[in-house]
Amino acid sequence: MGNDSLKYISTRGYQEKLEFHDVIFEGLAPDGGLYIPETWPRLDNDTIKSFNKKTYQEIAFNVISPYVDKSLPSKSLKTIINKAYSEFDNSEITPISKLNDNYYLLELYHGPTFAFKDVAMQFIGQLMSYYLNQDNKYINILGATSGDTGAAAIEGFKDIKSSKIFILHPYNKISEVQRKFMTTVKSDNVHNIAVKGSFDDCQIIIKEIFSDYEYKKQKNLTAVNSINWARIMCQIVYYFYALSRLKNNNEKVIFSVPTGNFGDILAGYIAKNMGLAIDMLNIATNENDILTRTLESGSHKLKSVKSTLSPSIDIQISSNFERLLYDITKNSEYITTIMNDLKNLNSYQLSNSITDKIKESFCSHTVTESEVKMLIKDTYNQHNIVIDPHTAVGLGSAKKCKNIYDLIIVLSTAHPAKFKDTVSSVINDISFIPTKIEKMMNFDEKLIILDNDVQLVKNFITDNTV
């Protein structure tokens, strides 16, 4: 399988088209844009129907194959997929739990760091290692995390001798468990950088470093944030998996996705474009509600980031929203203009025609802090299921959607133990905390704390790379 004709282009019009082998290492395009396939491959109905008899790994092979080329033979892709998911603690990889007749939780936290980021990062670690061994190359991996990406990336790349990994996180703005999943890893190739600022500040630093094209090439830098196409590609799979296990006839389907950087929900939009019968995607936001406001008014205006109980989506700059806007407009000049407005003016305005087009596939509802606590408590009391604050945002937002859907699938993006202090204080129970996390809390940490300054981060990377 594979698709040698499929090329990847920048949302901002950079002329050079990339092949799969190159796009997974590239991160941002030289013009600051994000890479996206020229077209969306489609799966035929018979293939999609056959998924109900296939394992997660087999579905992954069918969904990912159209995006790769001859640089990754089918046999090697299958090996990478099987290795990637060998450490998950559930044979279904992303199992589904039922809340009631039409509400379901898609559990995405059964990987080694207990968050949905493992689904992509375990694959990417194997994929990059495959290519690096083939090419006899060495890379330096750079990423920013709002809590879970960093841990998953470090777990995926620790001890890989052909790489060093630098992860930025906002100092004192992620949970203790999230931080310790990163900072207690004993591996010489791992560097944790705590930045005195927000996650958005960390993202800006990453983008500034990647925009220095000469430095990027000199240091052989690559990204593992969801600006990396491979991240999005892997996440498409579990939408197909979910409906292969739930959808039988012509049910109306909505997925509700706790949303910060827009990568996870974008994967659902791509699945829909590939032929999956999704009626609506709900952008579930906490009080950092820029995307909800954008859909309501067309005004995409940055505000100060609020610290909430769901820190992984405490985000104002949703990087992957750019990919959606390009796919809707197919106008790279327009994308460049509004992204410059966002950078220089902290806002841009979308036309009614664009927001109407977005609303064909997306709705959006905000969940308050008090609602998050109530939903955690009610889900525990009524269903004996413990959910984390981000899942609570997804569930609470879903309940505000139109009551027209037969299947309401909430993406449960993190194990509640990653936010054990918040959750245990609400339900007065700690039995949900795994032994692995209890032990980890006593491990020593290794990190460096830096001011919110691009040059300081750059200097640290320079001093710690070959």
N, C-alpha and C positions, 0 to 999 in steps of 0.2 A: 504494500500500500504506500501511501505518501503522495504528495502533490508537488511535482517539480515545477509546475507552472505558477504556483501561488507565491507571490512576492509581498513584501511588507513595506509600507510607505509611511512617511511622517504626516501627522495631522496638520503640520504647518508648511508642507509643500516642498521640503528638501528633496532635491531631484533624484538622488541615488536610491534605488530600491534594493532592499536587502533580502537575502535568503534566510531560511530558518536558522541555520547554523550560526549566522552572524547576529541575527536579531536578538537571540537570547542573551548574548553578552553585551549588547549595545546600550541598554537603558534608554536614556534620552537621545533623540536625534540631534545632529549638530545645530539645527535651527531651534532647539528647545522643545520641539514637538514630541509626541508619543507615537510609537510605531503601532500600526494596525494593518491587518490583512487587506489587500486590495478589494477582495470580495469575501463574503461569508460562504463557506462550503455548506451544502445542504445534505442531510441524511434522508434517504427515502423512507417512506412510511413502514415498509416491511422490515427494514433494519431497526427502526425505533421500536416497533412492536416486538421484535425478537429479544429486546433487552430484558424482558421480564423473566427470561430463562438464563440470563447471563450473570456472572459474578461482577462485582464492582470493577475488578481489574480488566475483565473482558469488555465492559462498557467503556472504560477509559481508553482502551486500545482503539475502539471504533470511533470515539469522539475526537481523540487527539491525532490520529493518523492523517486526516486531511490537511492538517496544519504543518506537517513535517515534510521533508524531502529525502532524496536519495542519500544524503549525508547520515541519515539515521535509518538503517535497514529495519524491517518489521521485527525480525528476531531480536535485535538489540533494544528496540522500543519495548517489546514485551518483557525483556529481562529487567529494564529500568523500572517499569511499572511494578513488577512483582517485588523487586527489592525495595522500592519506595514505600510500599504498604505492608511490608513484612513486620514492622514494629508496632502496628496499630493493635489496640487491645480488644477489638471486636472484628470478627471475621467479615462482617458486612461493611466495614470501613466507616461508612456514615449511616448508621442504623436510624430507624424512624420510631419515635414513640408517640402514642396516641393520647391526646388530652380528652377529647370527646368525639362526637360523631363526625365533625368536619374539621377540627383543629388538630394539627400534627406538628411535632417538633422534629426537624432534621438535625440529628446530633452530629456535629462536625468537630467534636473535641476528643476523639479517641486516639489521636496521635501522641507522640512522645512528650509534647509540651502542652497538651490539653487544650488546644485551640485550633480553629479552622485553618490557620496559616500552615499547619503541618501538612495538609492535603497537597498544597503546592510545593512547599519547601523541601519535603522529603523527595519529591520527584525532581525538583530543580537541582538539588545536591547531587543526585545520581546522574542526571543529564549533563551537567557541566563537567563533572568528573570524567564522564565518558569522552566528551570532546577534548578535554585538556590532556587526557592520556593519549588520545589519537594524535593530537597536534604537538604533544610534548611542550605544553605552554604552562605559564604560571599567571594567576590573576589575583588582584586585590579587590575584594568585594566590599561595597559601601552601601549602607542602608540606614534608614530612619525608622523608628518604631514608636507607635502609640501604646505599645505594651506587648503585643503578641508576635508581630512579624520578626522582631529581633531574636526572640527565644527560638522560634522555629528555624530561622536562618542559621543561627549558631549551632543548633542541634543537627541541621542538615550538612553543615560544612566543617564542624569541629574535627580536628585531626586529619583533614584532607591536606596532604603535604603540598599540593599544587596551588594552594590558596591561603590568603590571609583575609580575615573578615573584620570590618570596622562597623559597629552599630551605634548610632546616636539615639538616645532617648531623652525625653524632657525630665530634667532633674526634679525629683520629688513629686512627679505628676503621673506616675503609674503605680499600680498596687505593689506591695512588697513581694508578693508571690511572683508577679510578672517580672520584677527586677531580678529576683534571685534565680529564676530560670535561666537568666543570661549571665549574671555576674558570678555564679558559683561553678561555672563550667571550667574545668582545669585543662586548658589546651593552649599551647603556645601561640597558635595562629589566631586566637580570638582577642579582640580589643573592644571593650565597652566604654563609650564616651557619654557621660551625663552632661547635657547642655542646659545651662541656666536660662530656660525659656520654655515655650510651648512646643507641641509636636509640629505645628505649622512652621515654627522657627527652624526646627531640625530639617524639615523638608526643604525649606528655602536654602539652607546651607548645602544640602545634597545637590540641589539643582544648580546652585552657583558653581560648585566644584565641577559638576559634569558639563557645565557650559564652557569651562576652560578646556577646549578640545585638545590642545597640546598637552596639558597636564594629564588629562584623562588617558591619552594614548601613551604618554611617557610612563605612567604608573600602571598601565593596563587595568584601569578601573572598570568594574561592571556593577550593575545595580541589582538588588533583590527586592526592592519595594515593588508595589503593584504597578509602577511605571514599566516594569519588565513584562513584556508580553507573555512569557511562559507562565507567570503567576495567574493571569486571567485565564489562559488556556486550560490549566489544570482545574480551575474552579467551575468551568462549564460542565464538567462530568457529573457532579453530584445533583444537578438539576435533572439530567436525564435519568440518573439512578433513582431519584425520588419518585418521579412519575412512573417509572417502570414497576415500582412496588405498590403504587397507590391508584393510579388512574386505570379505569376499566372501560368506560364508555365515553360519553360526551360531557363529563363533568366540567363545570367552569372552575378554573384553577387560578389562585393567587398565591404568590410567594411574598412573604414579608421579611425584609432583610435589614437588620441593624446596620446603618450606613454612616460611614465617615468619609473614607477616601474614594468611595464609589466603585471599587474594583469588584467586590463580591456580587453586587447587584448587576453590574455591567455583564458579568458572566451569564447571568440569567437572561438578559436581553439578547446576548449572542446565541444562547441555546434556543431562544424563540426564533431567531433569524435562521438557525440551522434546521428548523422544522419541528421543534418541540411545542406541543400544544399548551402554551402558557397564555392565559387571558390578561393577567395584570401582574405587575411587579410593584410592591409597595416599598417606598423609600422610608424606612423607619428611622426617625431622628430623635435625639435627646434635645435638651434645651439649646444646643449648638445647631440651630435649625435652618442653616442657610439654604439647603436644598428644598426644604418645605416652602420657605419664603419665595424661592425662585420659581417654583411651579405655580404658586398663588399669584405672583405679580409680574414675573419676568425679570424682576430686579435681583441680580446676583451681587449682593453687597456684603463685604466682610464686616464682621463685628469682632469684639474681643472674645477670645475663647473662654468659656466658662468651665471650671472644673466640676465634673459631675461624678455620680456613682458608676457611670459607664465610660471610663476614661479612654478606651480604645476608639471611641467615636467623638471625642472632644476635638473636633476638627472644623475649621472654616474653609480651608483650601482643599477641595475634593478633586485631586489631580485627575482621576479617570473620567470625570464629567466631560473633560475635553474630548475624550475618545467618542463619547455619545454625541456631542455637539457636531463633531466632524462627520460622523456617520449619518446624521440627520441632514446636514447642510451640504456635505461634499464640497465645501468651500474653504480651502486652506488659507486664503488671504483673510477671509472673515475671522477664522479661528485665531490667526496671528494677531489681528487687530484687537479682538476682545480680550485675549490673554495679555496683551500689552496694557490694555485698560485696567485689567485686574491687578497687574503688577504696579502700575503707576498711579492709578486712581482708586484702587481697592474696590472696584465695582465694574459691572457692565450690565447692559440692558438687552434682554432677548425680546424679539418681536413676538406678537401674538401667534403668528403662523408657526414659529419654532416651538413655543410652549404648547400649542395645540398638538403638534406632532409628538412631542415628548409625552403628553397626556394620553396618547393612544396606547402606550405601553406602561406608563408609570402613574402612580398616585403617591401621595406623601402625607404623613401625619406625625405630629410631634408628641412625645411622652414626657411628662414632667417628673421631677425627682420624687415627689410624693406618690405619683402613680407607679413608678418603678418599685418602690418599697411595697406598695399594696399588692402589686402583681406577683412579686416573689412570695409574699405571705399567702395570698389566696391560692396560688398554684400548689404550694406545699400543703396547705390545709385541705384543699378540695381534691387534689389528685395524688398527693404524696410524692410529688416530683419536685426536686430542687433545681431551680434555674438561676443563672447568673444575671447580673444587671443588664447586660446587652441583649440577652434573650428576652428579658422582661420588656425592653424597649420594643423589640420586634413583635412581641405578643400584644402589648398594649396598643401599639400603632395599628396592628391588624384588626383589633376590635373596633377601631374608628373608621374602617373602610366600609364601603357600601355592602349591605347584607345580601349579596347576590351570588356568592361563590359556594360551590359544593365542597371544594377542597381548599383549606387555608393552611399553608405550610410555612411555618416560622423557622428560619434558620437559627439554630442554637449554636452560637459561634464560639463559646468557651465553657469549660467545666466550671461549675460554681466555686470550686476550691481556689481558683485563681483570684477570686474576690471574696475570700473566706471571711474576712472581718465584716464586710458589709452584709453578706448573706447570713452568717451565723447570728449577727445582732438582730436581724429581722425575724428569723424563724426559731431562734433560741435552741439551736441544734448544731453540733459539730461533727456528727457521725458521717457526713458526706465527704469529709476531707481524707484523701488517700494517704497511706503511710508514706509514699514517695515524697509528698509535699511536706508532711510533718518532719521528716528527716532533713529535707533540703533547707528548712528554715534555720537549721543550726550550722550550716556550712559557711566557711569564710567566703568573702566577696572580693572581687578584683574589678576595679573600674577607675576611670579618671574623670574628674569634674572640671568642665571648661566653661568660660563665659560664652555668651551667644555671639560668636565672632567667627566668620568664615575662615579668616587667616589662621586663627589659633587651631582650628580643626585641621586645616590643610597642613600646617606645620607638624602636627602630631602624626598625621598619616605619612608625611614625607619622612619623618624620623623613624617610622616603624615599618617601612616597606623596603624591599630590596632595590 
